[in-house]
Amino acid sequence: MRAETLVVALVLASASVPAAAEVPPHVLELRRGAWDTSVEREAAGDVSGARQVLLDAWGQHSDSYEVTVRIAWLSLLLEDEELAVAAYRRARALPGAGPEATEGFSSALTVRGLQRLEEGRRNEARLDFDEALRWSPQRDDARRGRQLAASMRLSAEFWGAYVGVLGDTPAHGGAGLVSASFHLNDWLRLRGAYRHLRQKVTIPVGTSQRRAESTTSFTQNDGYFAAAVVFPSWGLEGMGMILDVGEEGLVPGQAARLWVGRRWGLSVDEALIVRDVGASLQLTPMAFVWPTRNIGFGAGARFTVDDVGVAVAGRLGASVVTESIELQALGFVGRTRWAVMHDVPSVMTLAGEVEGGGTISAYVRLVDGFDLGVNGAVSVLPDEEQSFTYLSAGLGLRVRPPLETPP
């Protein structure tokens, strides 16, 4: 066997992958054992190092099918979708390409499409999902992504909840909420909601020696409508509302939200409610950050200015979003009055003054297009002589039917 042939044979044996012909000696030396080193680093949890040793030895444009596929796979693990897509695309064109390259290519396109969808780049996301489905028509995740990326999208929610107040004047009842959101195109969204709340209030009468109880009812009906322009890095929404609150009658109001940023940024909510006793103005600045794609945090405060005075409540929130579950939690400390919940007119809000508490909501995917929602809230309703505890527990269904059918 000739010497140069022996050298190539040794390289192949040590790297476990084909080597290109007429490779300079210093490159052959760099590649010697690179594959095994990459496998060892991945097994030790150093995925970035596992990829880098291959890139150092072969670069991004290797003629080795096995190396190119492995670089693509490690890039996908590192959430580097751009390199993963490029490497899988190259691997499919190399001699000896197998079905794993096509499946990996479709998977990388899907992941990149979901990332672009999260960034608001819906048109680019649709192209990724379409190409992923072209090479792998049975990919459910790409099909779901294509439905979410549709330029026209509809989402509806139906909620029912128990609402109660514990204290010397207890109240028990229920609430129902129907809401809908419709995207006319990639940048224009309309929302509307209606909420009905009814409670039976028990009022103690008489003296401590001859105490009796009387009951009355409290009813509240709320209607909301909002329009928003939504872009990848900012958005603006305006909302009008009308509240029919017990003996107080009709209470009109408006709200608005401005947000800037994607993975981190700032949002500011504004609300104005006009009551007989005077207007109530609310401002809620919040800073948010998503350190990963699935976990987000927010912190800020709600300022209320009305006929009673100025009230301030600190707010802290957290979100966890995965393919199968969404979880949102919000806690607040301090007083707020007639708080407007801008994200969704929720079943747990109650007209009046609230001091401290929190809410938690979760959506769990049942099947494509249908999510089960659960919601719970607890807060303190202050009074001159005592404090009441407000509780609610709700169950809902979110329906997101596709308006565009993937190819």
MOQUI-V306210 format. One record per residue. N is the residue number from 1. RES is the residue in one letter. PSI is psi in whole degrees, -180 to 180 (NA if undefined). OMEGA is omega in whole degrees, 0 to 359 (999 if undefined). D_CENTER is the distance of its C-alpha to the mean C-alpha in Angstrom with 2 decimals. Layout:
n:N res:RES psi:PSI omega:OMEGA d_center:D_CENTER
n:N res:RES psi:PSI omega:OMEGA d_center:D_CENTER
This chain:
n:1 res:M psi:132 omega:180 d_center:62.30
n:2 res:R psi:156 omega:186 d_center:62.02
n:3 res:A psi:-45 omega:181 d_center:60.39
n:4 res:E psi:-33 omega:176 d_center:57.58
n:5 res:T psi:-39 omega:179 d_center:56.74
n:6 res:L psi:-39 omega:179 d_center:56.68
n:7 res:V psi:-47 omega:179 d_center:54.24
n:8 res:V psi:-41 omega:180 d_center:51.80
n:9 res:A psi:-41 omega:179 d_center:52.16
n:10 res:L psi:-39 omega:178 d_center:51.40
n:11 res:V psi:-45 omega:179 d_center:48.25
n:12 res:L psi:-42 omega:182 d_center:47.00
n:13 res:A psi:-39 omega:182 d_center:47.76
n:14 res:S psi:-36 omega:183 d_center:46.02
n:15 res:A psi:-18 omega:180 d_center:42.89
n:16 res:S psi:16 omega:178 d_center:42.67
n:17 res:V psi:158 omega:180 d_center:41.73
n:18 res:P psi:147 omega:175 d_center:43.98
n:19 res:A psi:145 omega:181 d_center:45.26
n:20 res:A psi:151 omega:180 d_center:46.07
n:21 res:A psi:147 omega:176 d_center:49.77
n:22 res:E psi:44 omega:177 d_center:51.58
n:23 res:V psi:132 omega:179 d_center:48.89
n:24 res:P psi:147 omega:183 d_center:50.29
n:25 res:P psi:-39 omega:182 d_center:51.43
n:26 res:H psi:-30 omega:177 d_center:49.10
n:27 res:V psi:-40 omega:176 d_center:46.07
n:28 res:L psi:-40 omega:179 d_center:47.44
n:29 res:E psi:-38 omega:179 d_center:47.77
n:30 res:L psi:-35 omega:182 d_center:44.15
n:31 res:R psi:-17 omega:183 d_center:42.97
n:32 res:R psi:116 omega:179 d_center:45.23
n:33 res:G psi:2 omega:184 d_center:43.13
n:34 res:A psi:-40 omega:181 d_center:39.83
n:35 res:W psi:-49 omega:181 d_center:38.32
n:36 res:D psi:-38 omega:178 d_center:39.29
n:37 res:T psi:-40 omega:179 d_center:38.02
n:38 res:S psi:-44 omega:180 d_center:34.62
n:39 res:V psi:-41 omega:180 d_center:34.48
n:40 res:E psi:-42 omega:180 d_center:35.61
n:41 res:R psi:-39 omega:178 d_center:33.00
n:42 res:E psi:-43 omega:179 d_center:30.15
n:43 res:A psi:-30 omega:179 d_center:31.64
n:44 res:A psi:-1 omega:179 d_center:31.73
n:45 res:G psi:1 omega:179 d_center:28.00
n:46 res:D psi:77 omega:183 d_center:28.70
n:47 res:V psi:-39 omega:179 d_center:26.79
n:48 res:S psi:-44 omega:178 d_center:27.06
n:49 res:G psi:-35 omega:179 d_center:30.78
n:50 res:A psi:-38 omega:178 d_center:31.20
n:51 res:R psi:-39 omega:185 d_center:30.03
n:52 res:Q psi:-36 omega:181 d_center:31.95
n:53 res:V psi:-32 omega:176 d_center:35.25
n:54 res:L psi:-40 omega:178 d_center:35.04
n:55 res:L psi:-37 omega:178 d_center:34.16
n:56 res:D psi:-36 omega:184 d_center:37.09
n:57 res:A psi:-35 omega:186 d_center:39.42
n:58 res:W psi:-19 omega:184 d_center:38.45
n:59 res:G psi:-179 omega:182 d_center:36.19
n:60 res:Q psi:-9 omega:185 d_center:33.41
n:61 res:H psi:50 omega:180 d_center:35.97
n:62 res:S psi:147 omega:173 d_center:37.71
n:63 res:D psi:3 omega:177 d_center:40.04
n:64 res:S psi:121 omega:180 d_center:39.35
n:65 res:Y psi:-47 omega:184 d_center:37.17
n:66 res:E psi:-43 omega:180 d_center:36.37
n:67 res:V psi:-43 omega:182 d_center:35.46
n:68 res:T psi:-43 omega:179 d_center:33.28
n:69 res:V psi:-39 omega:180 d_center:31.33
n:70 res:R psi:-41 omega:176 d_center:30.91
n:71 res:I psi:-42 omega:179 d_center:29.73
n:72 res:A psi:-44 omega:181 d_center:27.14
n:73 res:W psi:-46 omega:179 d_center:26.00
n:74 res:L psi:-35 omega:177 d_center:25.83
n:75 res:S psi:-37 omega:178 d_center:23.91
n:76 res:L psi:-40 omega:177 d_center:21.27
n:77 res:L psi:-33 omega:181 d_center:21.12
n:78 res:L psi:5 omega:180 d_center:20.82
n:79 res:E psi:31 omega:174 d_center:17.88
n:80 res:D psi:77 omega:188 d_center:20.48
n:81 res:E psi:-34 omega:182 d_center:19.78
n:82 res:E psi:-49 omega:179 d_center:22.40
n:83 res:L psi:-35 omega:179 d_center:25.20
n:84 res:A psi:-46 omega:180 d_center:24.21
n:85 res:V psi:-45 omega:181 d_center:24.43
n:86 res:A psi:-42 omega:181 d_center:27.66
n:87 res:A psi:-43 omega:178 d_center:29.23
n:88 res:Y psi:-39 omega:178 d_center:28.58
n:89 res:R psi:-42 omega:178 d_center:29.88
n:90 res:R psi:-40 omega:182 d_center:32.96
n:91 res:A psi:-37 omega:182 d_center:33.46
n:92 res:R psi:-24 omega:182 d_center:33.70
n:93 res:A psi:-4 omega:182 d_center:36.61
n:94 res:L psi:153 omega:177 d_center:38.54
n:95 res:P psi:140 omega:179 d_center:41.51
n:96 res:G psi:10 omega:181 d_center:40.76
n:97 res:A psi:135 omega:181 d_center:37.13
n:98 res:G psi:-180 omega:182 d_center:35.88
n:99 res:P psi:-23 omega:180 d_center:33.18
n:100 res:E psi:-30 omega:178 d_center:30.91
n:101 res:A psi:-41 omega:180 d_center:30.60
n:102 res:T psi:-43 omega:179 d_center:29.53
n:103 res:E psi:-41 omega:178 d_center:26.97
n:104 res:G psi:-39 omega:178 d_center:25.64
n:105 res:F psi:-45 omega:179 d_center:25.60
n:106 res:S psi:-40 omega:179 d_center:23.59
n:107 res:S psi:-43 omega:180 d_center:21.09
n:108 res:A psi:-40 omega:178 d_center:20.82
n:109 res:L psi:-40 omega:180 d_center:20.42
n:110 res:T psi:-46 omega:180 d_center:17.56
n:111 res:V psi:-42 omega:178 d_center:15.69
n:112 res:R psi:-37 omega:177 d_center:16.57
n:113 res:G psi:-41 omega:178 d_center:15.52
n:114 res:L psi:-38 omega:177 d_center:11.93
n:115 res:Q psi:-44 omega:178 d_center:12.06
n:116 res:R psi:-36 omega:177 d_center:13.77
n:117 res:L psi:-42 omega:179 d_center:11.42
n:118 res:E psi:-33 omega:181 d_center:8.57
n:119 res:E psi:0 omega:180 d_center:11.51
n:120 res:G psi:8 omega:180 d_center:12.50
n:121 res:R psi:69 omega:190 d_center:15.61
n:122 res:R psi:-38 omega:181 d_center:15.64
n:123 res:N psi:-44 omega:177 d_center:19.38
n:124 res:E psi:-37 omega:178 d_center:19.47
n:125 res:A psi:-41 omega:179 d_center:16.69
n:126 res:R psi:-40 omega:179 d_center:18.86
n:127 res:L psi:-41 omega:178 d_center:21.86
n:128 res:D psi:-46 omega:181 d_center:20.40
n:129 res:F psi:-40 omega:179 d_center:19.41
n:130 res:D psi:-44 omega:180 d_center:22.83
n:131 res:E psi:-39 omega:178 d_center:24.70
n:132 res:A psi:-42 omega:180 d_center:22.99
n:133 res:L psi:-27 omega:178 d_center:24.03
n:134 res:R psi:-38 omega:181 d_center:27.44
n:135 res:W psi:-22 omega:179 d_center:28.20
n:136 res:S psi:81 omega:187 d_center:26.52
n:137 res:P psi:-19 omega:185 d_center:26.37
n:138 res:Q psi:7 omega:181 d_center:25.28
n:139 res:R psi:110 omega:181 d_center:21.94
n:140 res:D psi:-36 omega:181 d_center:19.53
n:141 res:D psi:-37 omega:177 d_center:16.41
n:142 res:A psi:-36 omega:179 d_center:17.79
n:143 res:R psi:-42 omega:178 d_center:18.68
n:144 res:R psi:-40 omega:178 d_center:15.25
n:145 res:G psi:-40 omega:179 d_center:13.91
n:146 res:R psi:-37 omega:178 d_center:16.88
n:147 res:Q psi:-42 omega:179 d_center:16.15
n:148 res:L psi:-30 omega:182 d_center:12.62
n:149 res:A psi:-1 omega:180 d_center:14.38
n:150 res:A psi:140 omega:182 d_center:17.20
n:151 res:S psi:-29 omega:175 d_center:18.43
n:152 res:M psi:121 omega:185 d_center:18.94
n:153 res:R psi:143 omega:180 d_center:16.19
n:154 res:L psi:135 omega:175 d_center:16.55
n:155 res:S psi:131 omega:179 d_center:14.44
n:156 res:A psi:146 omega:180 d_center:16.45
n:157 res:E psi:143 omega:180 d_center:16.15
n:158 res:F psi:119 omega:185 d_center:19.20
n:159 res:W psi:147 omega:168 d_center:19.51
n:160 res:G psi:146 omega:185 d_center:22.54
n:161 res:A psi:153 omega:167 d_center:23.05
n:162 res:Y psi:136 omega:175 d_center:25.86
n:163 res:V psi:134 omega:182 d_center:26.46
n:164 res:G psi:156 omega:176 d_center:29.27
n:165 res:V psi:126 omega:180 d_center:31.05
n:166 res:L psi:136 omega:181 d_center:33.23
n:167 res:G psi:-168 omega:180 d_center:36.34
n:168 res:D psi:-23 omega:176 d_center:39.90
n:169 res:T psi:77 omega:185 d_center:38.71
n:170 res:P psi:156 omega:177 d_center:36.19
n:171 res:A psi:141 omega:179 d_center:34.16
n:172 res:H psi:142 omega:180 d_center:32.51
n:173 res:G psi:-158 omega:183 d_center:30.87
n:174 res:G psi:167 omega:180 d_center:27.92
n:175 res:A psi:151 omega:175 d_center:25.35
n:176 res:G psi:144 omega:182 d_center:23.81
n:177 res:L psi:134 omega:172 d_center:21.01
n:178 res:V psi:127 omega:179 d_center:20.55
n:179 res:S psi:156 omega:179 d_center:18.00
n:180 res:A psi:144 omega:177 d_center:17.37
n:181 res:S psi:132 omega:183 d_center:15.47
n:182 res:F psi:123 omega:175 d_center:17.29
n:183 res:H psi:113 omega:179 d_center:16.84
n:184 res:L psi:-32 omega:177 d_center:20.44
n:185 res:N psi:-163 omega:184 d_center:19.77
n:186 res:D psi:-19 omega:187 d_center:17.50
n:187 res:W psi:-6 omega:182 d_center:17.82
n:188 res:L psi:126 omega:182 d_center:18.82
n:189 res:R psi:139 omega:175 d_center:16.86
n:190 res:L psi:143 omega:178 d_center:18.60
n:191 res:R psi:149 omega:175 d_center:17.53
n:192 res:G psi:155 omega:181 d_center:19.89
n:193 res:A psi:153 omega:174 d_center:20.26
n:194 res:Y psi:134 omega:181 d_center:23.23
n:195 res:R psi:136 omega:176 d_center:23.62
n:196 res:H psi:131 omega:179 d_center:26.84
n:197 res:L psi:135 omega:179 d_center:27.78
n:198 res:R psi:130 omega:180 d_center:31.19
n:199 res:Q psi:147 omega:173 d_center:32.68
n:200 res:K psi:120 omega:185 d_center:36.15
n:201 res:V psi:130 omega:179 d_center:37.40
n:202 res:T psi:122 omega:184 d_center:40.29
n:203 res:I psi:121 omega:177 d_center:42.66
n:204 res:P psi:139 omega:178 d_center:45.45
n:205 res:V psi:162 omega:179 d_center:48.88
n:206 res:G psi:-171 omega:180 d_center:52.32
n:207 res:T psi:174 omega:179 d_center:53.57
n:208 res:S psi:-27 omega:178 d_center:52.69
n:209 res:Q psi:-35 omega:181 d_center:55.84
n:210 res:R psi:74 omega:185 d_center:55.19
n:211 res:R psi:137 omega:177 d_center:51.43
n:212 res:A psi:177 omega:181 d_center:49.92
n:213 res:E psi:145 omega:175 d_center:46.63
n:214 res:S psi:150 omega:182 d_center:45.68
n:215 res:T psi:146 omega:174 d_center:42.55
n:216 res:T psi:174 omega:182 d_center:40.85
n:217 res:S psi:152 omega:177 d_center:37.64
n:218 res:F psi:130 omega:182 d_center:34.81
n:219 res:T psi:139 omega:177 d_center:32.86
n:220 res:Q psi:134 omega:176 d_center:30.05
n:221 res:N psi:130 omega:181 d_center:28.62
n:222 res:D psi:138 omega:174 d_center:25.87
n:223 res:G psi:138 omega:184 d_center:25.05
n:224 res:Y psi:148 omega:171 d_center:22.41
n:225 res:F psi:135 omega:184 d_center:21.97
n:226 res:A psi:151 omega:174 d_center:19.89
n:227 res:A psi:140 omega:184 d_center:19.88
n:228 res:A psi:147 omega:167 d_center:17.73
n:229 res:V psi:129 omega:188 d_center:18.25
n:230 res:V psi:123 omega:178 d_center:15.25
n:231 res:F psi:168 omega:185 d_center:16.05
n:232 res:P psi:-37 omega:186 d_center:14.54
n:233 res:S psi:2 omega:177 d_center:15.36
n:234 res:W psi:166 omega:179 d_center:15.90
n:235 res:G psi:160 omega:180 d_center:15.86
n:236 res:L psi:131 omega:180 d_center:18.05
n:237 res:E psi:140 omega:174 d_center:18.02
n:238 res:G psi:143 omega:184 d_center:21.04
n:239 res:M psi:137 omega:171 d_center:21.43
n:240 res:G psi:150 omega:183 d_center:24.66
n:241 res:M psi:155 omega:173 d_center:25.33
n:242 res:I psi:126 omega:182 d_center:28.36
n:243 res:L psi:135 omega:175 d_center:28.79
n:244 res:D psi:100 omega:193 d_center:31.75
n:245 res:V psi:100 omega:172 d_center:32.26
n:246 res:G psi:-132 omega:181 d_center:35.19
n:247 res:E psi:-14 omega:182 d_center:38.47
n:248 res:E psi:-23 omega:178 d_center:36.91
n:249 res:G psi:-152 omega:185 d_center:36.36
n:250 res:L psi:133 omega:178 d_center:34.22
n:251 res:V psi:108 omega:179 d_center:32.02
n:252 res:P psi:162 omega:178 d_center:30.55
n:253 res:G psi:172 omega:176 d_center:27.80
n:254 res:Q psi:162 omega:178 d_center:25.37
n:255 res:A psi:161 omega:179 d_center:22.17
n:256 res:A psi:155 omega:176 d_center:20.47
n:257 res:R psi:137 omega:173 d_center:17.55
n:258 res:L psi:131 omega:177 d_center:17.69
n:259 res:W psi:146 omega:182 d_center:15.14
n:260 res:V psi:130 omega:178 d_center:16.04
n:261 res:G psi:163 omega:178 d_center:14.37
n:262 res:R psi:-72 omega:179 d_center:11.52
n:263 res:R psi:-25 omega:173 d_center:11.33
n:264 res:W psi:154 omega:182 d_center:13.33
n:265 res:G psi:-157 omega:186 d_center:14.94
n:266 res:L psi:141 omega:172 d_center:16.00
n:267 res:S psi:149 omega:177 d_center:15.41
n:268 res:V psi:121 omega:176 d_center:18.35
n:269 res:D psi:142 omega:176 d_center:18.61
n:270 res:E psi:142 omega:177 d_center:22.10
n:271 res:A psi:144 omega:178 d_center:23.67
n:272 res:L psi:122 omega:178 d_center:27.32
n:273 res:I psi:132 omega:184 d_center:28.92
n:274 res:V psi:107 omega:179 d_center:32.64
n:275 res:R psi:170 omega:179 d_center:34.56
n:276 res:D psi:-33 omega:183 d_center:38.32
n:277 res:V psi:-7 omega:180 d_center:38.57
n:278 res:G psi:175 omega:182 d_center:36.77
n:279 res:A psi:151 omega:177 d_center:33.52
n:280 res:S psi:118 omega:180 d_center:30.44
n:281 res:L psi:133 omega:180 d_center:28.40
n:282 res:Q psi:137 omega:174 d_center:25.03
n:283 res:L psi:131 omega:183 d_center:23.31
n:284 res:T psi:90 omega:173 d_center:20.08
n:285 res:P psi:139 omega:180 d_center:19.33
n:286 res:M psi:134 omega:171 d_center:16.33
n:287 res:A psi:141 omega:181 d_center:15.75
n:288 res:F psi:155 omega:177 d_center:12.44
n:289 res:V psi:139 omega:174 d_center:12.06
n:290 res:W psi:92 omega:181 d_center:9.89
n:291 res:P psi:-27 omega:172 d_center:12.88
n:292 res:T psi:174 omega:180 d_center:11.34
n:293 res:R psi:-23 omega:189 d_center:8.69
n:294 res:N psi:-13 omega:187 d_center:7.39
n:295 res:I psi:130 omega:179 d_center:8.38
n:296 res:G psi:154 omega:179 d_center:8.26
n:297 res:F psi:152 omega:177 d_center:11.10
n:298 res:G psi:148 omega:179 d_center:12.66
n:299 res:A psi:145 omega:180 d_center:16.32
n:300 res:G psi:-154 omega:182 d_center:18.69
n:301 res:A psi:154 omega:173 d_center:21.16
n:302 res:R psi:125 omega:178 d_center:22.14
n:303 res:F psi:127 omega:179 d_center:25.68
n:304 res:T psi:128 omega:178 d_center:27.66
n:305 res:V psi:118 omega:181 d_center:31.04
n:306 res:D psi:-165 omega:183 d_center:33.21
n:307 res:D psi:-21 omega:180 d_center:36.74
n:308 res:V psi:-33 omega:182 d_center:36.32
n:309 res:G psi:-149 omega:180 d_center:35.39
n:310 res:V psi:131 omega:178 d_center:32.47
n:311 res:A psi:142 omega:181 d_center:29.77
n:312 res:V psi:134 omega:177 d_center:27.17
n:313 res:A psi:125 omega:175 d_center:24.29
n:314 res:G psi:146 omega:184 d_center:22.20
n:315 res:R psi:142 omega:177 d_center:18.48
n:316 res:L psi:127 omega:183 d_center:16.27
n:317 res:G psi:160 omega:177 d_center:12.66
n:318 res:A psi:146 omega:180 d_center:10.42
n:319 res:S psi:142 omega:172 d_center:6.97
n:320 res:V psi:122 omega:184 d_center:6.94
n:321 res:V psi:120 omega:175 d_center:4.86
n:322 res:T psi:-177 omega:181 d_center:7.83
n:323 res:E psi:-30 omega:186 d_center:9.73
n:324 res:S psi:-11 omega:183 d_center:11.29
n:325 res:I psi:146 omega:173 d_center:9.51
n:326 res:E psi:133 omega:181 d_center:6.69
n:327 res:L psi:129 omega:180 d_center:8.37
n:328 res:Q psi:132 omega:179 d_center:8.67
n:329 res:A psi:142 omega:180 d_center:12.12
n:330 res:L psi:128 omega:175 d_center:14.20
n:331 res:G psi:150 omega:179 d_center:17.86
n:332 res:F psi:150 omega:178 d_center:20.54
n:333 res:V psi:128 omega:182 d_center:24.21
n:334 res:G psi:175 omega:186 d_center:26.72
n:335 res:R psi:143 omega:174 d_center:27.73
n:336 res:T psi:147 omega:183 d_center:26.05
n:337 res:R psi:132 omega:179 d_center:27.69
n:338 res:W psi:50 omega:185 d_center:26.40
n:339 res:A psi:129 omega:176 d_center:22.83
n:340 res:V psi:120 omega:177 d_center:20.79
n:341 res:M psi:102 omega:190 d_center:17.16
n:342 res:H psi:-36 omega:184 d_center:15.79
n:343 res:D psi:-49 omega:174 d_center:12.21
n:344 res:V psi:134 omega:176 d_center:13.98
n:345 res:P psi:95 omega:194 d_center:17.64
n:346 res:S psi:164 omega:183 d_center:17.16
n:347 res:V psi:-11 omega:184 d_center:19.94
n:348 res:M psi:-9 omega:181 d_center:20.45
n:349 res:T psi:150 omega:182 d_center:21.58
n:350 res:L psi:130 omega:179 d_center:25.33
n:351 res:A psi:141 omega:180 d_center:27.69
n:352 res:G psi:-170 omega:183 d_center:29.65
n:353 res:E psi:136 omega:181 d_center:29.43
n:354 res:V psi:141 omega:180 d_center:26.99
n:355 res:E psi:103 omega:176 d_center:27.47
n:356 res:G psi:144 omega:177 d_center:24.97
n:357 res:G psi:-162 omega:181 d_center:22.53
n:358 res:G psi:164 omega:178 d_center:18.96
n:359 res:T psi:154 omega:175 d_center:16.47
n:360 res:I psi:135 omega:181 d_center:14.13
n:361 res:S psi:148 omega:179 d_center:12.08
n:362 res:A psi:144 omega:172 d_center:10.98
n:363 res:Y psi:133 omega:179 d_center:10.51
n:364 res:V psi:128 omega:182 d_center:12.56
n:365 res:R psi:127 omega:174 d_center:13.40
n:366 res:L psi:-62 omega:174 d_center:17.09
n:367 res:V psi:175 omega:179 d_center:17.99
n:368 res:D psi:125 omega:176 d_center:16.76
n:369 res:G psi:-6 omega:182 d_center:15.80
n:370 res:F psi:124 omega:179 d_center:15.97
n:371 res:D psi:137 omega:175 d_center:13.65
n:372 res:L psi:131 omega:181 d_center:15.33
n:373 res:G psi:143 omega:174 d_center:14.07
n:374 res:V psi:147 omega:184 d_center:15.79
n:375 res:N psi:140 omega:176 d_center:16.07
n:376 res:G psi:148 omega:180 d_center:18.55
n:377 res:A psi:147 omega:174 d_center:19.91
n:378 res:V psi:139 omega:178 d_center:23.01
n:379 res:S psi:170 omega:182 d_center:24.73
n:380 res:V psi:131 omega:176 d_center:28.26
n:381 res:L psi:105 omega:185 d_center:30.25
n:382 res:P psi:152 omega:177 d_center:33.11
n:383 res:D psi:162 omega:182 d_center:36.64
n:384 res:E psi:-36 omega:185 d_center:39.93
n:385 res:E psi:-21 omega:183 d_center:41.38
n:386 res:Q psi:173 omega:176 d_center:38.50
n:387 res:S psi:140 omega:177 d_center:34.76
n:388 res:F psi:149 omega:177 d_center:32.98
n:389 res:T psi:126 omega:180 d_center:29.91
n:390 res:Y psi:133 omega:181 d_center:27.33
n:391 res:L psi:148 omega:171 d_center:25.42
n:392 res:S psi:152 omega:176 d_center:23.19
n:393 res:A psi:123 omega:185 d_center:21.68
n:394 res:G psi:158 omega:177 d_center:19.98
n:395 res:L psi:134 omega:184 d_center:19.23
n:396 res:G psi:170 omega:177 d_center:17.50
n:397 res:L psi:126 omega:176 d_center:16.89
n:398 res:R psi:128 omega:183 d_center:14.30
n:399 res:V psi:126 omega:179 d_center:16.05
n:400 res:R psi:76 omega:182 d_center:14.86
n:401 res:P psi:143 omega:177 d_center:18.18
n:402 res:P psi:136 omega:176 d_center:18.69
n:403 res:L psi:-11 omega:174 d_center:20.84
n:404 res:E psi:131 omega:182 d_center:21.74
n:405 res:T psi:124 omega:179 d_center:23.19
n:406 res:P psi:153 omega:180 d_center:22.73
n:407 res:P psi:NA omega:999 d_center:26.16
